[in-house]
Amino acid sequence: MTTARRTRRALSVGEVTDALLGVVALVPSTLLYNKFFGTWSYLSTFALTVVGATVAAVAGVVFRWPRAVRIAVACVGLVAVIVPTALSGTLHGALPTKDTATELGLGLISGWAKMLSVSLPATASGQVLVFFILMNWIAAHTVVATAIVRRSPAAPVVPPVLAYAVGLVMVATPVGTYMGVTALLVTVALVQIMLRARRVTVRAGQTTAHESVKPARNRWYPIVGGIALTLIPLAAGVAATRTGLFGEGVHRADPRPLQPNPSLVPDILTPLATVKPQLRADPPKQVLTATFPAGATVPPAVAVAALDRFDGFTWTTDDEFLTAGQRLAGGRLHQNPTTVTARITIADLPSQFVPVLGWPNQLTFTANSPASVGFSATSGSLITDKPLRPGTVYELTGQFHSATELTSTAEPTAISDDDPYWRLPPDMSAYLDTLPQQITGTIPDAVGKLAAVNSFLRNLPYNLDAPPGHSYADINRVVAATQTREDGHAEQHAAAFAVMARKLGYQSRVVVGYRLHHTGNGTFVVTSKDATAWAEVHFEKYGWIAYDPTDVHQTKRTPPAPASASTSTPTRVPADTAPTSKSDTVTPEPVSPPRSVSWVVVALAVALSTVCLIGLWVLSILARKAVRRQRRRRAQNNAAQVAGAWEESVDRLAELGLPVKLSMTPLEFSRHADSRFGERTAALSMLAEQATTAVFGPEHINTDDAARAWQLERRLRRDLYPGWRRLRSLRTWLSPRPLTIRRSKPTRRPRGRQP
């Protein structure tokens, strides 16, 4: 006994073209991830993924493998692509390890959560790249198989559109719009639909000798219509981009904060309160050692925590920290910033915050790497799940601007209603409310005003024995008193500068860190005695410029110099970031910012609109089928009613995927259906004889024949869906295939005379 050998299936040129177009339609969704990964290196992984998925899909179709075999081959191929690309760091030589299996499982199951909780740009490796490969493998495998097997013109377009929608969610953070790649996707999709619809029409509309031949020019109608449908959305997209109808992509809804890492939360309320205890530690504790390359420009201090929220009592931060990779984004400095790289070794760091230089761009741990590192693209702060262990070593690259780069024309960044860096709570004392204006007087430029405030605070006595605290009351006590016991230290001075800068209308914050004291050979040993705090103001094109309002050598109160336009440039510390415009005037009383539209609301609106469109599409199909059935049932004569029953029966078989060739006679079509469905189409054979009579001898059809024809049509519907298959009939009723069949003239409802 021999087993029948499966014959290979040959692919037509049209099927190969459809598969290639489907793969090309995946390119736009992949281009979105340039801003996600910050590099084009991931494209090689995408190419390997698409090639592997295409080979697996084509092999399954050509060799006619069973579904279980196709799935198994696809899974093996997927793992074969993931391991050497995304998980190469877990291999022992060329062999997978336990870590490989763990990372593979986590990436496949929860890689989507990792992608939604990572700080951008993400490193193209590990669990993030695993899920990226998984998405593109599924999309490529599905689109190729669908393009070859399915006949629906729009079927191969669905996977690329879904991949593009997922990509938009994943890359929601970067500013900007994606009209270019969207236009590319729409173009490829419409071209593919146009070509497939043309081929399906040609296959379904094969003419016979007795059919009329349409003019040759009509053959171009589908192509011209397809080109029109392609150009219209492209023109609409260009117009929308030019007019800003859909916005500029600045305030994009981002799902990333909805997947926070609970371990990346500061363990103290405000690091500002730790400055004085560290300064009073005896003996001082070594905190870290920073080693810079020879000849490098070194910033005056390393920053630990940036505090942006002030409630009248405490400076805090509510930064959202996302899992960080080696490359860090945000805070673009446009005016040729100084870039510095240092090797930092931790000795005894008292908090979860990671010391940084200016605005950090790259972070690489070389010893005692923490389990999780978070980065805030808003403030430039880094945090770990636990305080860094002694002996932890990392290399950090940062950018900053020197204070001497500021000129009198430099402008602070414009403020907005929803900006937390300018808000001040009420209940400020009358003295503190008017003090900034008294200090700055008639100074016209922002740099001069901030320099005058900085000079005023540096002339206040420094006293480490002063009471702690940085509330409105503490600030007022320090700037208004004349007695030694009412003097302050860095905690009050930094808080006072930030408050007065905001009162003048500038974005400001308080930063806690450590001063750097050179010890030779590019090495800086930092101890608890170097703890300090300063204030920073955000300047357009320069980023955060640090002002040090504390003079540790000042022991007596010195009256400030009269305010004038020639006030000297202040002493400053580090710097970071860069953005937008200007504001020199005093800010009004804080107002509640307008409520931004939640991305959840936007998603629900999009989902509701999609459901409504799908619902309208479904209703249109059902309504058109119902109207056509009634028209056939109530045709003008008996022969036309029999022909209508036959056409309804043909429609039911078309819904099940049976090809409708118009060159077939009713008897030939019934035998064709019998070869596929067997006894389930017995009623069709009897109906075929009546349909043949209705076409060629309509005068022999009476009322009973018409009634029997529709009884056979109902019997066919019942026989096609016996038992549990009846549920499937609900799905086939939604199929638009019968609405696309082009009827040949011999099968149209006859208009013969009524006997």
Secondary structure by P-SEA (a helix, b strand, c coil): cccbbbbbbbbcaaaaaaaaaaaaaaaaaaaaaccccccccaaaaaaaaaaaaaaaaaaaaaacccaaaaaaaaaaaaaaaaaacccccccccccccaaaaaaaaaaaacaaaaaaccccccccccaaaaaaaaaaaaaaaaaaaaacccccccccaaaaaaaaaaaaaaacccccccaaaaaaaaaaaaaaaaaaaaaaaaaacccccccccccccccaaaaaaaaaaaaaaaaaaaaaaaaccccccccccccccccccccccccccccccaaaaaaacccccccbbbbbcccccccccccccccccccccbbbbbcccccccccccccccccccbbbbbbbbbcccccccccccccccbbbbccccccbbbbbcccccccccccccccccccccbbbbccccccccccccccccccccccccccccccccaaaaaaacccccaaaaaaaaaaaaaacbbbccccccccaaaaaaaaccccccccccaaaaaaaaaaaaaaaccccbbbbbbbbbbccccbbbbcccccccbbbbbbccccbbbbbcccccccbbbbbccccccccccccccccccccccccccccccccccccccaaaaaaaaaaaaaaaaaaaaaaaaaaaaaaaaaaaacccaaaaaaaaaaaaaaaaaaacccccccccaaaaaaaaaacccccaaaaaaaaaaaaaaacccccccaaaaaaaaaaaaaaaaaaccccaaaaaaaaaaccccccccccccccccccccc
